[in-house]
Amino acid sequence: MELEAEFGSYQGPGMGTPLQVGALVARTLSLLHNIPLVGVNHCVGHIEMGRQITSSHNPIVLYVSGGNTQVIAYSQQRYRIFGETLDIAIGNCLDRFARVIGLSNDPSPGYNIELEAKKGTRLVNLPYGTKGMDVTLAGLLSAVEAYVQDKRYRSWASDQARALSNGINGVHEDEDLITPQDLCFSLQETTFAMLVEITERAMAHVGARDVLIVGGVGCNLRLQKMMGIMASERGGRVFATDESFCIDNGIMIAQAGLLALRMGQVTPLEKSSVTQRYRTDAVHVSWRA
C-alpha cells in the first residue's frame, strides 16, 4: 500500500511569530525527509475538517473562533465570505468578558461562560449589531462590561452569585439585582442570536438548507441549539463537532494539505512565507468541483 505524505505548513492567518516558527519547522522537516510542503489556510483547515467529520455536502459555514467570525458559502472553487465581524471576533469578545468578571481560563473562558449562562435568569438589555450579513461586537462588549459597574451588580463574592454557582436558582427573582450568571446568559443569547440571523440571511441568499459550524466557539451547545431551531424551521440541519475537532488542531491542517496535495498543489520553498492576513476567500479550492 502506498501512503500519501505531506507536511502541511500553517501559512496564516494568525500572529506573526508563531506562524514563522511553524513555517520554519515545516520547511526543515520537508527538506530533511524529502516530503512535499503544502501551505494551508487556517480557516480552510477548519472547514475541511468539519466537512470530513460530519459528512456535510455543501452547507453554509459559520466560522466562529477567537480571531475570526465569518459566514461562508462555497462557489466556483472559493470559500466566499458573505458576512463577517466588522471589529472583534466572537471568541475574543467572550474571552475579554470572562476576564472582566473574573472567570477562570481552565479549561477555557468560553466554556466557563457557557456553564454559568445556564444559571442566569435575567436577560439584560444589550446592543444588537447586525448590518446585512455582518456583525459588530465591540459596542456590545463595552455595554455588558458596563453592567459590572452598575449598582445592581453583585460580584462572585455576593450571596446571590455564590448561590447560583452552587446550583440554587430563583435567589433574586424578587430583587432588582444583576449577577455574573445573568451577564453570561445575556451575552450568549444576544451574540448567538446575531450569528443565527446573519447565517439565515446567507442561507436564504444562496438557497442552502444546511449549516456547518466550525471554530472553537462552535463547541458551544447553546449556539448549536439556537442554530438548529432556525435550520429545522427551514427544513435543514446543523452539522457541528465537539471540542476534539472544533478547537485548533494539527489534523485539520494535515487534512486540508492532503486535499491540496492530491490535486498537485505543492508550495515551493521560496513561496512558503507566512501571511498574517490570509483571507479565507483567497484560497483556490481546487479539490472541489
One Martini backbone bead per residue (centre of mass of N, CA, C, O) as a GRO file, in nm:
protein
  289
    1MET     BB    1   0.095   0.037   0.024
    2GLU     BB    2   0.047   0.371  -0.053
    3LEU     BB    3   0.156   0.657   0.105
    4GLU     BB    4   0.054   0.968   0.203
    5ALA     BB    5   0.273   1.266   0.208
    6GLU     BB    6   0.283   1.568   0.419
    7PHE     BB    7   0.354   1.915   0.494
    8GLY     BB    8   0.158   2.115   0.677
    9SER     BB    9   0.162   2.464   0.638
   10TYR     BB   10   0.095   2.732   0.839
   11GLN     BB   11   0.027   3.048   0.674
   12GLY     BB   12  -0.268   3.130   0.774
   13PRO     BB   13  -0.383   3.310   0.994
   14GLY     BB   14  -0.204   3.528   1.240
   15MET     BB   15   0.062   3.531   1.433
   16GLY     BB   16   0.377   3.585   1.342
   17THR     BB   17   0.567   3.409   1.521
   18PRO     BB   18   0.420   3.132   1.510
   19LEU     BB   19   0.422   3.114   1.203
   20GLN     BB   20   0.733   3.115   1.164
   21VAL     BB   21   0.797   2.865   1.331
   22GLY     BB   22   0.620   2.662   1.178
   23ALA     BB   23   0.750   2.706   0.897
   24LEU     BB   24   1.038   2.625   0.976
   25VAL     BB   25   0.976   2.334   1.058
   26ALA     BB   26   0.843   2.242   0.792
   27ARG     BB   27   1.085   2.294   0.608
   28THR     BB   28   1.287   2.113   0.751
   29LEU     BB   29   1.129   1.844   0.726
   30SER     BB   30   1.099   1.847   0.420
   31LEU     BB   31   1.407   1.833   0.361
   32LEU     BB   32   1.493   1.586   0.534
   33HIS     BB   33   1.243   1.387   0.397
   34ASN     BB   34   1.139   1.455   0.113
   35ILE     BB   35   0.863   1.627   0.155
   36PRO     BB   36   0.600   1.784   0.080
   37LEU     BB   37   0.491   2.124   0.071
   38VAL     BB   38   0.185   2.266   0.225
   39GLY     BB   39  -0.004   2.534   0.219
   40VAL     BB   40  -0.227   2.658   0.486
   41ASN     BB   41  -0.542   2.756   0.570
   42HIS     BB   42  -0.693   2.776   0.865
   43CYS     BB   43  -0.993   2.806   0.783
   44VAL     BB   44  -0.998   2.571   0.578
   45GLY     BB   45  -0.928   2.357   0.785
   46HIS     BB   46  -1.191   2.375   0.942
   47ILE     BB   47  -1.385   2.310   0.712
   48GLU     BB   48  -1.265   2.031   0.620
   49MET     BB   49  -1.297   1.894   0.892
   50GLY     BB   50  -1.603   1.928   0.917
   51ARG     BB   51  -1.680   1.779   0.654
   52GLN     BB   52  -1.547   1.508   0.725
   53ILE     BB   53  -1.691   1.442   1.000
   54THR     BB   54  -2.007   1.513   0.898
   55SER     BB   55  -2.075   1.480   0.586
   56SER     BB   56  -2.108   1.746   0.452
   57HIS     BB   57  -2.170   1.895   0.155
   58ASN     BB   58  -2.321   2.222   0.110
   59PRO     BB   59  -2.284   2.438   0.336
   60ILE     BB   60  -2.318   2.672   0.548
   61VAL     BB   61  -2.062   2.864   0.710
   62LEU     BB   62  -1.976   2.893   1.057
   63TYR     BB   63  -1.702   3.092   1.169
   64VAL     BB   64  -1.596   3.052   1.517
   65SER     BB   65  -1.355   3.249   1.699
   66GLY     BB   66  -1.099   3.434   1.835
   67GLY     BB   67  -1.028   3.565   1.519
   68ASN     BB   68  -1.317   3.470   1.392
   69THR     BB   69  -1.612   3.590   1.188
   70GLN     BB   70  -1.791   3.382   0.954
   71VAL     BB   71  -1.980   3.372   0.648
   72ILE     BB   72  -1.995   3.080   0.432
   73ALA     BB   73  -1.965   3.005   0.075
   74TYR     BB   74  -1.961   2.794  -0.194
   75SER     BB   75  -1.781   2.903  -0.508
   76GLN     BB   76  -1.583   2.844  -0.757
   77GLN     BB   77  -1.330   2.753  -0.577
   78ARG     BB   78  -1.455   2.917  -0.323
   79TYR     BB   79  -1.467   3.074  -0.005
   80ARG     BB   80  -1.725   3.279   0.053
   81ILE     BB   81  -1.771   3.591   0.206
   82PHE     BB   82  -2.076   3.721   0.333
   83GLY     BB   83  -1.984   3.750   0.642
   84GLU     BB   84  -1.868   3.964   0.924
   85THR     BB   85  -1.675   4.113   1.131
   86LEU     BB   86  -1.606   4.467   1.204
   87ASP     BB   87  -1.410   4.385   1.454
   88ILE     BB   88  -1.458   4.155   1.667
   89ALA     BB   89  -1.451   3.847   1.777
   90ILE     BB   90  -1.636   3.625   1.952
   91GLY     BB   91  -1.405   3.495   2.119
   92ASN     BB   92  -1.284   3.764   2.216
   93CYS     BB   93  -1.535   3.864   2.360
   94LEU     BB   94  -1.558   3.633   2.568
   95ASP     BB   95  -1.272   3.649   2.692
   96ARG     BB   96  -1.286   3.944   2.793
   97PHE     BB   97  -1.532   3.908   2.975
   98ALA     BB   98  -1.416   3.692   3.164
   99ARG     BB   99  -1.201   3.881   3.287
  100VAL     BB  100  -1.391   4.096   3.408
  101ILE     BB  101  -1.550   3.865   3.599
  102GLY     BB  102  -1.334   3.628   3.682
  103LEU     BB  103  -1.287   3.396   3.496
  104SER     BB  104  -1.161   3.110   3.412
  105ASN     BB  105  -0.926   2.931   3.189
  106ASP     BB  106  -1.046   2.664   3.317
  107PRO     BB  107  -1.036   2.539   3.022
  108SER     BB  108  -1.223   2.793   2.928
  109PRO     BB  109  -1.392   3.080   2.898
  110GLY     BB  110  -1.629   2.991   2.713
  111TYR     BB  111  -1.714   2.742   2.881
  112ASN     BB  112  -1.772   2.899   3.147
  113ILE     BB  113  -1.993   3.074   3.030
  114GLU     BB  114  -2.183   2.845   2.950
  115LEU     BB  115  -2.231   2.742   3.240
  116GLU     BB  116  -2.331   3.014   3.372
  117ALA     BB  117  -2.570   3.073   3.175
  118LYS     BB  118  -2.759   2.842   3.291
  119LYS     BB  119  -2.804   3.032   3.570
  120GLY     BB  120  -2.946   3.244   3.431
  121THR     BB  121  -3.252   3.483   3.460
  122ARG     BB  122  -3.146   3.754   3.317
  123LEU     BB  123  -3.221   3.982   3.050
  124VAL     BB  124  -3.023   4.211   2.935
  125ASN     BB  125  -2.960   4.502   2.778
  126LEU     BB  126  -2.828   4.488   2.440
  127PRO     BB  127  -2.666   4.538   2.171
  128TYR     BB  128  -2.776   4.496   1.820
  129GLY     BB  129  -2.525   4.410   1.561
  130THR     BB  130  -2.658   4.423   1.245
  131LYS     BB  131  -2.522   4.428   0.890
  132GLY     BB  132  -2.672   4.231   0.726
  133MET     BB  133  -2.398   3.991   0.727
  134ASP     BB  134  -2.296   4.159   0.963
  135VAL     BB  135  -2.102   4.227   1.263
  136THR     BB  136  -2.102   4.390   1.592
  137LEU     BB  137  -1.912   4.367   1.922
  138ALA     BB  138  -1.777   4.602   2.081
  139GLY     BB  139  -2.027   4.749   2.199
  140LEU     BB  140  -2.139   4.507   2.352
  141LEU     BB  141  -1.897   4.467   2.538
  142SER     BB  142  -1.911   4.745   2.673
  143ALA     BB  143  -2.200   4.709   2.787
  144VAL     BB  144  -2.151   4.453   2.965
  145GLU     BB  145  -1.921   4.582   3.131
  146ALA     BB  146  -2.094   4.814   3.260
  147TYR     BB  147  -2.260   4.630   3.458
  148VAL     BB  148  -2.028   4.596   3.669
  149GLN     BB  149  -2.087   4.914   3.765
  150ASP     BB  150  -2.352   4.852   3.864
  151LYS     BB  151  -2.545   4.870   4.154
  152ARG     BB  152  -2.690   4.580   4.087
  153TYR     BB  153  -2.432   4.437   4.102
  154ARG     BB  154  -2.307   4.098   4.169
  155SER     BB  155  -2.059   3.934   4.265
  156TRP     BB  156  -1.912   3.636   4.340
  157ALA     BB  157  -1.916   3.716   4.659
  158SER     BB  158  -2.202   3.702   4.664
  159ASP     BB  159  -2.479   3.536   4.762
  160GLN     BB  160  -2.623   3.513   4.487
  161ALA     BB  161  -2.385   3.408   4.310
  162ARG     BB  162  -2.310   3.169   4.492
  163ALA     BB  163  -2.581   3.021   4.471
  164LEU     BB  164  -2.577   2.980   4.163
  165SER     BB  165  -2.306   2.819   4.155
  166ASN     BB  166  -2.460   2.593   4.349
  167GLY     BB  167  -2.764   2.561   4.208
  168ILE     BB  168  -2.944   2.806   4.314
  169ASN     BB  169  -3.250   2.910   4.231
  170GLY     BB  170  -3.429   3.211   4.269
  171VAL     BB  171  -3.256   3.439   4.447
  172HIS     BB  172  -3.363   3.721   4.254
  173GLU     BB  173  -3.666   3.757   4.157
  174ASP     BB  174  -3.745   4.008   4.377
  175GLU     BB  175  -3.484   4.149   4.265
  176ASP     BB  176  -3.272   4.425   4.151
  177LEU     BB  177  -3.051   4.214   4.009
  178ILE     BB  178  -2.704   4.142   3.899
  179THR     BB  179  -2.531   3.874   3.771
  180PRO     BB  180  -2.290   3.698   3.617
  181GLN     BB  181  -2.493   3.495   3.497
  182ASP     BB  182  -2.668   3.705   3.350
  183LEU     BB  183  -2.441   3.808   3.162
  184CYS     BB  184  -2.378   3.542   3.025
  185PHE     BB  185  -2.661   3.495   2.915
  186SER     BB  186  -2.691   3.764   2.755
  187LEU     BB  187  -2.445   3.740   2.573
  188GLN     BB  188  -2.519   3.478   2.433
  189GLU     BB  189  -2.804   3.542   2.325
  190THR     BB  190  -2.724   3.790   2.154
  191THR     BB  191  -2.486   3.688   1.979
  192PHE     BB  192  -2.627   3.429   1.868
  193ALA     BB  193  -2.862   3.571   1.730
  194MET     BB  194  -2.685   3.719   1.527
  195LEU     BB  195  -2.560   3.465   1.393
  196VAL     BB  196  -2.825   3.340   1.300
  197GLU     BB  197  -2.922   3.570   1.120
  198ILE     BB  198  -2.682   3.582   0.913
  199THR     BB  199  -2.704   3.286   0.830
  200GLU     BB  200  -2.994   3.295   0.717
  201ARG     BB  201  -2.935   3.501   0.495
  202ALA     BB  202  -2.734   3.324   0.341
  203MET     BB  203  -2.926   3.090   0.288
  204ALA     BB  204  -3.134   3.256   0.125
  205HIS     BB  205  -2.939   3.356  -0.099
  206VAL     BB  206  -2.837   3.040  -0.189
  207GLY     BB  207  -3.040   2.800  -0.097
  208ALA     BB  208  -2.978   2.681   0.175
  209ARG     BB  209  -3.019   2.425   0.451
  210ASP     BB  210  -2.734   2.399   0.570
  211VAL     BB  211  -2.511   2.386   0.866
  212LEU     BB  212  -2.169   2.472   0.950
  213ILE     BB  213  -1.984   2.452   1.253
  214VAL     BB  214  -1.682   2.630   1.322
  215GLY     BB  215  -1.468   2.642   1.567
  216GLY     BB  216  -1.436   2.697   1.900
  217VAL     BB  217  -1.735   2.815   1.945
  218GLY     BB  218  -1.881   2.558   1.816
  219CYS     BB  219  -1.904   2.394   2.094
  220ASN     BB  220  -2.151   2.541   2.167
  221LEU     BB  221  -2.465   2.424   2.252
  222ARG     BB  222  -2.638   2.679   2.228
  223LEU     BB  223  -2.565   2.751   1.941
  224GLN     BB  224  -2.657   2.484   1.815
  225LYS     BB  225  -2.954   2.506   1.904
  226MET     BB  226  -3.030   2.775   1.770
  227MET     BB  227  -2.949   2.684   1.484
  228GLY     BB  228  -3.139   2.435   1.474
  229ILE     BB  229  -3.407   2.584   1.482
  230MET     BB  230  -3.370   2.743   1.223
  231ALA     BB  231  -3.310   2.505   1.028
  232SER     BB  232  -3.574   2.342   1.078
  233GLU     BB  233  -3.764   2.572   0.970
  234ARG     BB  234  -3.606   2.520   0.674
  235GLY     BB  235  -3.545   2.202   0.643
  236GLY     BB  236  -3.278   2.157   0.805
  237ARG     BB  237  -2.931   2.140   0.922
  238VAL     BB  238  -2.685   2.072   1.176
  239PHE     BB  239  -2.328   2.091   1.181
  240ALA     BB  240  -2.109   1.942   1.432
  241THR     BB  241  -1.853   1.947   1.677
  242ASP     BB  242  -1.634   1.888   1.901
  243GLU     BB  243  -1.342   1.980   2.066
  244SER     BB  244  -1.155   1.792   1.892
  245PHE     BB  245  -1.231   1.981   1.613
  246CYS     BB  246  -1.292   2.282   1.674
  247ILE     BB  247  -1.034   2.307   1.785
  248ASP     BB  248  -0.730   2.358   1.735
  249ASN     BB  249  -0.549   2.144   1.493
  250GLY     BB  250  -0.339   1.938   1.306
  251ILE     BB  251  -0.540   1.773   1.131
  252MET     BB  252  -0.665   2.008   0.964
  253ILE     BB  253  -0.403   2.076   0.814
  254ALA     BB  254  -0.354   1.796   0.691
  255GLN     BB  255  -0.621   1.772   0.536
  256ALA     BB  256  -0.591   2.021   0.353
  257GLY     BB  257  -0.314   1.936   0.239
  258LEU     BB  258  -0.406   1.667   0.109
  259LEU     BB  259  -0.612   1.783  -0.089
  260ALA     BB  260  -0.404   1.955  -0.242
  261LEU     BB  261  -0.201   1.732  -0.320
  262ARG     BB  262  -0.402   1.562  -0.500
  263MET     BB  263  -0.394   1.834  -0.703
  264GLY     BB  264  -0.077   1.933  -0.708
  265GLN     BB  265  -0.034   2.110  -0.451
  266VAL     BB  266   0.272   2.287  -0.409
  267THR     BB  267   0.509   2.448  -0.197
  268PRO     BB  268   0.751   2.637  -0.247
  269LEU     BB  269   0.999   2.750  -0.056
  270GLU     BB  270   0.989   3.057  -0.169
  271LYS     BB  271   0.647   3.042  -0.097
  272SER     BB  272   0.642   2.982   0.243
  273SER     BB  273   0.534   3.223   0.352
  274VAL     BB  274   0.368   3.422   0.571
  275THR     BB  275   0.012   3.528   0.649
  276GLN     BB  276  -0.174   3.714   0.862
  277ARG     BB  277  -0.392   3.800   0.611
  278TYR     BB  278  -0.539   3.516   0.527
  279ARG     BB  279  -0.788   3.472   0.331
  280THR     BB  280  -1.036   3.254   0.265
  281ASP     BB  281  -1.095   3.373  -0.042
  282ALA     BB  282  -0.779   3.319  -0.145
  283VAL     BB  283  -0.842   3.021  -0.193
  284HIS     BB  284  -0.780   2.749  -0.398
  285VAL     BB  285  -1.037   2.500  -0.440
  286SER     BB  286  -0.946   2.233  -0.628
  287TRP     BB  287  -1.107   1.977  -0.481
  288ARG     BB  288  -1.358   2.130  -0.591
  289ALA     BB  289  -1.625   2.174  -0.825
   0.00000   0.00000   0.00000
